[in-house]
Structure formats: C-alpha cells, structure tokens
Amino acid sequence: LHHHPWDPDSSDLIITTDSVAGNNEQVGVRFRKNNEDAGAVRISFGSTQQYKIDYCAPWLNLPANLPSAVNKVWRISYNQQTQDFKIFCNNVLLVNTTLSD
C-alpha cells in the first residue's frame, strides 16, 4: 500500500490501467482527511464495468461511452469548494456529480 499526498485543488489524479472487462480486477483510491478515511473511488472491470464512490453511492454502471481501448488513462477531478467530482477515461467524461458531506 502506497500513500501519495494529493491536493485536488491544484491538480487532477491520474491512474493508468490495462484491465479488460470481465477480468474482475479493481482499481481504487482511498481519500483521507485529518488522518481519517474520507471516502474512496473504485473502478471494477467485471462483465459490467462499474464505479463506486464510497460513503456516497452503491456500485453504478459506467456509461456506455466508456472508451474500448485496453490501455486507459483515468483522470479524477475534485473541487473541494464546490464538491464537484468527475471521472474521465481517455479524456471522455464519464461521471459528473456533486458530492455532499
């Protein structure tokens, strides 16, 4: 387990994957605030590719416009002031939501 500081107001978080639908792999990022869990975002590569924002929503299907390329660059964007949360894959906007406390 590696811990990497991230200031979401200064840059987006970039994750690369080479997982394919149906292999049941997952990738995730856990967020901490004041040394306590503050949530996480996870992406699952099951037969239906899904994402989950811990403490906010159940597993949800990724949209049909998910790029089909095996090599994917995921970009997670979060504005702490407005609580706008976005997930991009290969520069395609997949998730655009507002989180709450």
C-alpha positions as CSV (number, residue, x, y, z in Angstrom):
1,L,0.0,0.0,0.0
2,H,1.4,3.3,-1.0
3,H,0.4,6.7,0.3
4,H,0.7,9.7,-2.0
5,P,-0.4,13.1,-1.0
6,W,-2.8,14.8,-3.4
7,D,-4.2,18.3,-3.4
8,P,-7.3,18.1,-5.6
9,D,-7.5,21.8,-5.9
10,S,-4.1,22.0,-7.6
11,S,-4.1,19.0,-9.9
12,D,-6.2,16.1,-11.1
13,L,-5.3,12.5,-10.0
14,I,-4.1,10.3,-12.9
15,I,-4.3,6.5,-12.9
16,T,-3.4,4.2,-15.8
17,T,-4.9,0.7,-16.3
18,D,-4.6,-2.2,-18.8
19,S,-7.5,-4.2,-17.4
20,V,-10.3,-5.5,-19.6
21,A,-14.0,-6.1,-19.0
22,G,-14.7,-9.4,-17.4
23,N,-11.3,-10.0,-15.7
24,N,-12.9,-8.9,-12.3
25,E,-9.9,-6.6,-11.4
26,Q,-10.4,-3.5,-9.5
27,V,-8.5,-0.2,-9.0
28,G,-9.2,2.2,-6.3
29,V,-8.0,5.3,-4.5
30,R,-8.8,6.0,-0.8
31,F,-9.1,9.6,0.4
32,R,-8.1,10.7,3.9
33,K,-8.8,13.9,5.8
34,N,-7.3,14.7,9.2
35,N,-5.8,11.2,9.2
36,E,-9.2,9.5,8.9
37,D,-10.9,7.8,6.0
38,A,-12.9,10.3,4.0
39,G,-14.0,8.1,1.1
40,A,-12.7,6.3,-1.9
41,V,-13.4,5.8,-5.6
42,R,-13.2,2.3,-7.1
43,I,-13.5,1.0,-10.6
44,S,-14.4,-2.6,-11.3
45,F,-13.6,-4.4,-14.5
46,G,-16.4,-7.1,-14.2
47,S,-18.6,-8.2,-17.1
48,T,-20.3,-4.9,-16.5
49,Q,-17.8,-2.2,-15.7
50,Q,-18.8,-0.2,-12.7
51,Y,-17.6,2.5,-10.3
52,K,-18.3,3.2,-6.7
53,I,-17.8,6.4,-4.6
54,D,-17.5,5.0,-1.0
55,Y,-19.9,6.6,1.6
56,C,-21.8,8.3,-1.3
57,A,-23.3,5.7,-3.6
58,P,-23.6,2.0,-4.4
59,W,-21.9,0.4,-7.3
60,L,-23.1,2.1,-10.5
61,N,-22.5,1.1,-14.2
62,L,-20.0,3.2,-16.1
63,P,-21.7,4.9,-19.1
64,A,-21.9,3.2,-22.5
65,N,-19.4,5.8,-23.9
66,L,-16.5,4.2,-21.9
67,P,-13.6,4.0,-24.3
68,S,-12.9,0.5,-25.6
69,A,-9.1,0.7,-25.6
70,V,-7.4,-1.7,-23.2
71,N,-4.9,0.9,-22.0
72,K,-6.8,3.6,-20.2
73,V,-5.8,6.8,-18.5
74,W,-8.3,7.7,-15.8
75,R,-8.4,11.3,-14.5
76,I,-10.2,12.0,-11.3
77,S,-11.1,15.7,-10.7
78,Y,-12.5,17.0,-7.4
79,N,-13.1,20.6,-6.4
80,Q,-13.2,20.8,-2.6
81,Q,-15.1,24.1,-2.6
82,T,-18.0,23.1,-4.9
83,Q,-17.6,19.4,-4.2
84,D,-17.8,18.7,-8.0
85,F,-16.5,15.2,-8.7
86,K,-15.6,14.0,-12.2
87,I,-14.1,10.8,-13.7
88,F,-12.6,10.9,-17.2
89,C,-11.3,7.9,-19.1
90,N,-9.0,8.7,-22.1
91,N,-10.4,12.3,-22.0
92,V,-14.0,11.2,-22.1
93,L,-16.2,12.5,-19.3
94,L,-17.9,9.5,-17.7
95,V,-19.0,10.7,-14.3
96,N,-20.0,14.3,-13.3
97,T,-21.6,14.6,-9.9
98,T,-21.6,16.8,-6.8
99,L,-20.7,15.1,-3.5
100,S,-22.0,16.1,-0.1
101,D,-20.7,15.8,3.4
